[in-house]
């Protein structure tokens, strides 16, 4: 039984990554190509940063490179650990208590401790994947520049793995404790709110450090001298500081990094192994209470009369978006990011028209990129969140294409308002020319409507009804492919709005790029990006065999 369970789990993981067959493998392959391109760009950027920093340090012999490296690693590892801690806190509530997959597995003769261990491992993987994607390539590039490559890479990977295991286990334990105090659905909302507050506090703290001082060469040299001439504080009991110290020693070729690295990794593995037996009884009791409460809620639910089918569909999809536990967190994070961005925009010299024009284009692209991130979370999983109800919906006299339009409409209106609000606030601060202002608002409106359609259509074209939660669906290969396309549209928006960027691109292409043709080309690209996925998804949802997937 154990061998069959492991084999089926590995087979299901492979299908979720590569797709079952035929058309389902298209987004997987596209997502894999996009991922490899991202890693390649990160590698090139880190190598260029290492070369330039090495040349700069050669001109300042009074600086101690190991001090700077360790401080840089502390900041990077601290950010990675914080992301994993907050991500596991939010994800654990869904995977450990609200997952349909866990309910299906509970019917098999599998010990509850093993089920809890499986869901905890799934939580760790989902929470740590973004941090690993960013950290591992940079760490390997840095190790390749060291004199002892194998030692540097081994020490860094030991430290990073142990640190992320500790952070993820801390987030899972906090989620289990939180669910004992409040019901899981409210706990998920509270966890998302805590994550948003944590990210907002980090952004405010970064802004309070006044990073614009580094634009002044005198200030930048003073900060660099202060960091490069004094040794970092002792690590103490701080795992982030220990991970940075271990990695710095490994990069310097010191074999003394291996023992503490192994100890840190062993501590993380021990925490992950201790978690299931320590919380198995609590999880079983709380999970049983959740199932009983859900059954009672379903029996006592009152039905409301529907006036029309389109109104009913739109109301249902709007309720789905509003009831999502991550909605307040996403909105709070979005507001914090944009407020800080506006504070930075106010520091720009408003007397320079070219600077205002350039930043207006960049701000429009940033607004559409934030809309793209929100659409990845709410629009792309819109069809997949039907789950087991998808087969029930197929038996109803309901056109899937009409339902798909309702899903898009419920998510397009907030996206449009967000895009116009972000762009309008930037324009109010920057005050560019009339042509740039009109172009920015028109591009923001077109992009705000097109990006949710792109994500909704691709999510309906490649649904994952067996996804454990919307986050897992959004972070799959198809979601990454949709994010790449929408990010490309956001980058195109910057060129369509800014005359300075059009001039720069025209010089590279040896073509004269003017405003009207670029706007027309952007509108055509936005219309194609919205219409083609929606048409293909509507056709696929009408003709595909759900039972085969």
N, C-alpha and C positions, 0 to 999 in steps of 0.2 A: 504493500500500500504506500509506504514512504517513497519507494522508487518511482511508482506511477505518479504520485503527487508532484515530485520534483520534475519528472520528465514533462508532465503537462504544463507545469508552471513555466519551464524554459521554452516550451513550444509556443505557449501563449505570449510570452515576452517577445519571441522572434516575430510572431505574426503582428504584434502591435507596433514593432519597429519597422519591419520591412513590408507590411501589408500582406494580406492573405494571398492574393493572386491578381494578375491582370492590372486593371485600372487602379486598384488599391495601392500598388507599388509606385505609382507616379509621384505622389507627394512625398513618399519616403525617400525616393531617389533624389528628388529636387531638394528636400530638406537636408539630405546628406551632403549634396554638392554645396549648398549654402553654408552648412556647418564647416566643411573643409575650407571654403573660401574665407570664412571669418577667422578660422585658426591661422590660415596662411597670412592674412593681413596682420593679425596680432603678432605673429612671429617676426614679420618684417619690421613692424613698429618697435618691438622690444629690442631687436638687433640694432636698429638705428639709434635707439635711446642709449644702449650700452656703448656704442662707438662714440657718440657725441659726449656722453658723460666721462668716458675714459680720457678723451682728449682734453676736456675741461679740467679734470682733476690733475692732469699733468702740468697745468699752468698754475696750480695752487698747491704746492708741496706741504703747506702747513696743515692741510686737512688730512684726517685719518679716514680712509675709505671704509674701513670696517664699521666705524661709528655710524656713518651715513647709511650703509647697507642695512645694518640692524634696525635703525629707526624706520627706514622705508619698509622693511619687512614687518615690523610691528604694526604699522598703519595698514598694510595690505592684509595681513592675517587677521587683524582686528575687524576689518570690514567684512572679510569672508565669514568669520565666526558669527558676527552679528546677523548677517543675512541668513545663515543656516539656522541660527537660534530662532529668529522671528519666523522664518519660513516653516520650520518644523512645528512651531507652536500653532500656527494656523492650519497646516495640513494635517496634523495628527488628530485634530478633532473630527475631521471628515473621514480619514482612513480608518480610525479606530472605533468610531461610533456610528457614523452615518453612511457607511459604504454598503451598497447592495452586494458587492462582491463578497464581503465578509459574511453577510447573511446567507448567501448561497453556500459558502464553504462550511458554515456551521452545521449544515445538514450531513456532512460526512463524518466518519469516525476518526476525527483528528483531534488530538489533545488541544485544549483551549490555550495552553501555554505556547504551543507551536503556532497557532493562528495569530496570537498576539505578537509573537516574534516576527512572523511574516509581514504583518501590517506595519510593525515598527520599522522593519528593514525597507519596506516600500516608502514609508515616510522619509527615512533618511536619504534614500536615493532621489526622491522628488525634490527635497529641500536642498540637497547638496549639489545637484547637477549644475545649476548656473555658476556657482562658485568654483566648482572643479573645471568647468569649461573655460573660465577666465584664468584660473590660477595655474593649472598644470602646464599649458603651453609656455607661459611666461617663465615658470620655474625650470622647465627643461632647457629653454634657450639660455637662461642665466647659468645653468649647470654646464652647458656646452662651452661657455666662455671661461669656465674655471680651469685651473691646472689639473685638478683631480675630478674629472667629469663624473665618473661612476660614484665616487664618494659624495659629491655635491648633490647629484640627483637623488641618491638613496636617502641622504639625510633630509633633504627637502620634502620628499614624498612621505617619509615616516612622520615628520612633524606635521605636515598638512593633513594627512589622514587621521592621525590621532586627535588633532585639534577639532576637525570637523565632526568626528564621532562624538567627542565630548559635548560640543555645542548642540548637535542634533539630539543626543540623549537628554540633555538639559531641557530642550524645548518640548520633547515628548513627555518627560516627567511633569513639566509645568502644565501641559495640556491635561494629563490625567488627574492632577490635583485640582485644576480649574473645573473640570467636569463634575467633580464631587461636590462642588459648591453651587454651581448653576447648571441648568439643563444643557445638553450638548448644542442645540441650535443657538441658544443665547451665548454659550461659551464660544462657539465659532465666531459669532459677531463680536464678542468682547476680545477674542484673540486677534481678529483682523484689526480691530480698533487699536489694540496695544501695538501691533506691528506698524500701523500707520503713524502712531504717535512716536514710536521709536525712530522710524525713518525721518519723520519731520524734525525731531530733536537733533538727529545727526546732521541734517541739512542746515538747520539754524546754527548749530555749533560750528559747522564748516564756514558758514557766512560770517559768524562772529569773529573768526580768526582773521578776517580781512585778507582773503587771498589776493586781492588786487594789489597789495603791496609788492608782490613778486614781480609786477610789471615795471617797478622802479629798480634799475640795476643796483643802486646803492643799498636799498632795502633788501633785495634778493641776496646780495653778497653778505650782508650782516646776518641774515637768517642762516645762510649756508655756513658761515664761520661759526655761529653759535652751535649748530647741530654737528659740525664736523670736527670740533676741537674738544668737546666734552664727552666723556663716556656715557652711554645710556644707563638708566637706573637699573638696579638689581632686579632679576626676574621674580624672585620671591615665589609665591604660590600662583602666579598669573600664568595660565597655560599659553596665552597669546605671546607673552614675552619669552617663554621657554621655546616655543616654536620658532620665533624669530631668531633667538640666540643659536639654536641648533642649526637652522638653515644657514645663518651667517658663518658659523664655524665650518660647515660642510663646504660652502663656496670658497672659503679660505684654504681648504685642503687639510683641515685639522680632523684627525680620526677620533678625537674626543667627542665629536658630535653624534657618533653612532649609538653609544650607550644611552644617553638621555633621549635620543630619538626613539629608540626601541622601548624605553620606559613610557614615553608619552603615548606611543601607539598601543602598548599593552594596557595602559590605563583606559584609553578609549574603547578598546575591545572588551575589557572587563566591564565597563559601564554598559555597553550594549548587551553583553551576556547577562548582566544582573537585572536589567530592566524587565524582561518578561516574567520571571518567577516572582519578582518583588511586587508587581502590579497586576498579576493575573487574576487574583481574587477580586480586587476592586474593579477591574475592567469587566469581569463577568457579571457582577451585580449591577453596575451602572448601565451596561449594555442591555441587560434584561429589562431594566426599568424603562429604557428608551423605547424598546420594541413594544412594550405594553402601552406606553403613553401614545405612541404613534397609532396603534390599533384602536385605542379608545377615541382618539381625535378623529380618525376616519369614520367611526360609527356615529359620532355626534355632529359631524359637519353638516351645515345647512346649505341647501342649494339656493342660488339666486336666479331669478328669471333672466333669460337672455333676450334682448330686443332685436338683435340682428347677428348674423354669423360673423361679418367682419368686425363688428364692435366686440363680440365675445372673444375672438382671436386676439385682437389688439389688447383687450383688457387682461387676458391671460398672460400674454407675453410681457406686458408691462409689469404685472405682479411678479412674474418670474425674475425680472431684472431687479425690482425693488426689494424682493425678499432675499436676494443673494447676500450672504453674510459679508462678502468682501466689498460690496458697493460702498459703504461708508469709508472703508480703508482706502479704496482706490480714489475716491473723490477727495479725501483728506490729503493723500500723498500728492495728487495732482495740484491741489490748491497750494500746498507748501512749496512744491517745485516752482510753480509759476510766480508766486510772490517773491521768492528769492531771485528768480530770474529778472523780474521787474526791478528789484533793488539794484541788481548789477547793471541793467540797462540805463538806469538813471545816472550812473557814473560816467557814461560815454559823453564825449564832447558834442553837444547838440548843435554847435555852430558849424560843423562840417557836414554839408549836404551829402557827400559821398558816403560818409560813415553811417548816416541815418538811413540812406537807401540800402546799404549793404546789410545792416542789422535788421531792417524791416523784412528783407527776404529771408534771413536766417530765422527770425522769430516766426514767420509764417510756416517755414518748414518744421520748426520745433513744435508748433501747435499741432500740425498734422501728425507728427511722430507720436505725440502724447495721445492723440485720438487713435492712432494705430495700436498703441499699447493697450488702451482700454478696449478696443474692438477685439484684439486677440483674446482678451480675458472673457468678454461678454458675448461677442457676436460669433466668433468661430465655434465655440461649443454649443451654440443655440440648438442645433439639430441633435447633436450627440447626447444632450442632457435628457432627451426623451427616454433613453434607456430601454427597459423592457416594455414601456408603454408605446414604443414605436410600432410594434406589431398590432397593438390595439387600435392605434390611430389609422393604420392602413385599412382596417375593416370598416371604418366609418365612411359615410358619404361626404368626404371632405377632400377637396382637391389639394394635394401637397404643395402645388405651386402657389395657391392662395395663402396657405399657412406659412410658406417660406417668405412671402411678401410681408405678412404680418410680423414675422420675426424680425425682418429687416427694419420695418417702420418703427417698431418699439425701441430699437437701438439706434436708428439713424437720427431721430429727433434730438436725443441728448448729445450725440456726437456732433451734430450741426451746431447746436447752441454752444457746446464747449469750444469748438473750433473758432466760431465767430467771437466768443467772449475773449479767448486768449489772444487772438489776432487783434481785435479791437483795442484791448488794453495796451498792447505793445505799441500800436499806432498812436494811441493817445499820448504816450510818453515820448515816442520818437518824433512824431509830426513830420513825416516825409512829404514828398510832393504829392499832388493830387492824383497823378497817374499811378504812382506806386501804391497809394492808399486804396484806390479803386481796384487795382489788380490784386492786392493782398486780400481784400474782402471777398472778391469773386473767387479767387483760388481757394480760400479757406472754406467757402460755402460748397464749392464743387468737391473738394477733398473730403469735407465732413460728411457728405452724402455717399461718396463713392467708396471710401475705405470700409465702412460697416457692410456695404453690399458685397465687397470683395471677400471679406472674412466670412460673412454669413453664407455666401455661395460656395466658397471652397470648403467650409465646414459641412455643408449639406452634400457636396459632391463626394467627399471622403469622410463620412461619419464614423465615429467610434462609439457605438452604443454600449460596448462593454467597458468603456473607460471608468476607472474607479471614482473620478471626480472631474469637474470642469478644468481644474488646473492641469491635471495630467493630460487631458485631451488637448488643451491649448499649447502645451509644451511638446507635443508630438511632432513628428516630421512635417505633417501637413500644416500645422500651426506655424512652425518656423518658416516654411515656404511662403505662407500668407504674410508673415511679418516682413520677410525680405521684399516681397512685391510692394507692400504698402509703404515700406521705408524708402524704396526707390521712387515712389510717387511723391513722398514728402521731400526728397532731395530735388526732384524735378521742380517742385513748387518754389524752392529758393531761387532757381535760375529764372523761372517765369516772372517772378516779382521784381528781383533786384537788377537794375541796369548795370551795376558794377560787376556782378557775377556773369551776366550775359556777355559783357565786354571781355572778361577774362576767358570764358569758354569759347567765345568767337575767335580770340587770338590763338587759342590752342588748336581749334578746328580750322583756322584760316577762313572763317566765314563771318559775315556780318549778321548778327542776331538782333532782331528788333522785338518790341513788346508785343505787337498784335499777332504775328505768326507764332510766337512762343506761347501766348495765352491760348490761341486756337489749338495748338498741338497738345497743350496740357489738358484742355477740356476734352479733346478726343481721347486722350489716354485715360482720363478719369472715367469717361463714359464706357470705354471698352473694358476697363478693369472692373467696373460695376456690373455691366450687362452680361458679359460672357460667362462669368462664374454662376450668376443667378440663373441664366437660361439652362446651362448644363446641369446645375443642381436640380432645378425643377424637373427636367427630363429624367434625371437619374432617380429621383425620389418617386417618380410616377411608375417607372418600369423595373426598378431593381428588386431583387428577391431578398427580403430581409432575413428570411430563415436560413439562407445560404451563408450569411456572415455571422 
